[in-house]
Amino acid sequence: KKDIPAVNFIIHEIHCRRNIEICPYCSDSIPKSEMKNHIESEHVQVTCKCRMKMESSLLKDHEVSSCPLRPVLCQFCDIQLAFNKLQEHELYCGARTEPCGRCGRNVLVRELKEHPRVCG
């Protein structure tokens, strides 16, 4: 899968046919001696804590960016919770009130950032 000088092509082709295999799952060129390990480490099916099944090579990315159980922080109280619980928590958490240090009015937590602009 790479450009080879014409002078070396026949020797290179013989070497590749003896030593290299194409992975049936990802089409990468893998040394024959490492193919079993490659398949077991990259393509074996695993189950995430959210019960979704995927290749092991995709698990880390899934856990960080798309797993509904990945940990995230509430923007209002910095408590860590599962992503699929965040919206419900922030609706409740943002509806709490705190007194403004300047005007003394009780302000919704979700409006605290904008409040200084309208604060008397």
C-alpha positions in Angstrom: 0.0 0.0 0.0 3.0 2.3 -0.4 5.1 3.5 -3.3 8.1 1.2 -3.8 11.0 2.0 -6.2 10.7 -0.2 -9.3 14.2 -1.6 -8.6 13.1 -3.0 -5.2 9.6 -4.0 -6.2 10.0 -7.8 -6.7 12.1 -8.3 -3.6 9.6 -6.2 -1.6 6.6 -8.1 -3.0 8.2 -11.4 -2.0 8.9 -10.1 1.5 5.3 -8.8 1.9 3.7 -12.0 0.7 5.7 -14.0 3.2 5.5 -11.7 6.2 2.4 -9.4 5.9 -1.3 -10.0 6.0 -4.2 -7.7 5.4 -6.5 -7.5 8.4 -10.0 -8.7 7.4 -11.6 -6.1 9.7 -9.7 -2.9 9.1 -7.7 -3.6 6.0 -4.4 -2.6 7.7 -1.2 -4.3 6.8 -0.1 -6.4 9.8 2.9 -8.7 10.2 1.6 -12.3 10.1 3.2 -13.0 13.5 1.1 -10.2 15.1 -2.2 -10.8 13.3 -3.8 -12.9 16.1 -2.8 -10.3 18.8 -4.0 -7.4 16.5 -7.4 -9.0 16.1 -7.7 -9.8 19.8 -6.6 -6.3 20.9 -8.3 -4.1 18.3 -11.3 -6.0 17.0 -12.7 -8.2 19.8 -16.2 -7.2 20.8 -16.4 -5.6 24.3 -19.4 -4.3 26.2 -19.3 -0.8 27.7 -20.8 -0.1 31.2 -23.8 1.4 29.2 -24.3 -2.1 27.7 -23.4 -1.0 24.2 -21.2 -3.5 22.3 -18.3 -2.4 20.1 -14.8 -3.2 19.0 -12.3 -2.8 21.8 -10.4 -0.2 19.8 -13.5 2.1 19.9 -14.3 1.8 23.6 -12.0 4.5 24.9 -13.3 7.1 22.4 -16.9 6.0 23.2 -16.4 6.3 27.0 -15.0 9.9 26.6 -17.3 11.4 24.0 -20.6 9.5 23.5 -21.3 7.1 26.3 -24.5 8.1 28.1 -22.9 7.1 31.4 -19.7 9.2 30.9 -19.0 11.5 33.9 -19.7 15.2 33.4 -19.9 18.2 35.7 -22.9 20.3 36.5 -22.3 23.8 35.3 -23.9 25.3 38.4 -22.6 23.2 41.3 -19.6 21.2 39.8 -21.0 17.9 41.0 -19.9 15.0 38.8 -22.8 12.9 37.4 -23.6 10.7 34.5 -24.3 12.5 31.2 -27.8 11.0 30.9 -28.7 12.5 34.2 -27.2 16.0 33.5 -30.2 17.7 31.9 -32.6 16.7 34.7 -30.1 17.7 37.4 -29.3 21.1 35.8 -33.0 22.0 35.4 -33.4 21.5 39.2 -30.0 22.9 40.2 -30.2 26.0 38.0 -33.7 26.8 39.5 -32.2 27.3 43.0 -31.8 30.8 44.1 -28.9 32.6 45.8 -28.8 36.2 47.1 -26.9 38.7 45.0 -24.0 40.2 46.8 -24.6 43.7 45.4 -28.4 44.2 45.4 -29.5 41.5 47.8 -32.1 40.1 45.5 -32.6 36.3 45.3 -31.4 35.3 41.8 -31.8 32.0 40.0 -28.5 30.2 39.9 -28.8 29.8 36.1 -29.1 33.6 35.8 -26.2 34.5 38.1 -23.8 35.1 35.2 -26.1 37.6 33.5 -27.4 39.2 36.6 -24.5 41.8 37.1 -25.6 43.5 33.8 -29.1 44.2 35.2 -28.2 44.5 38.9 -29.1 47.9 40.3 
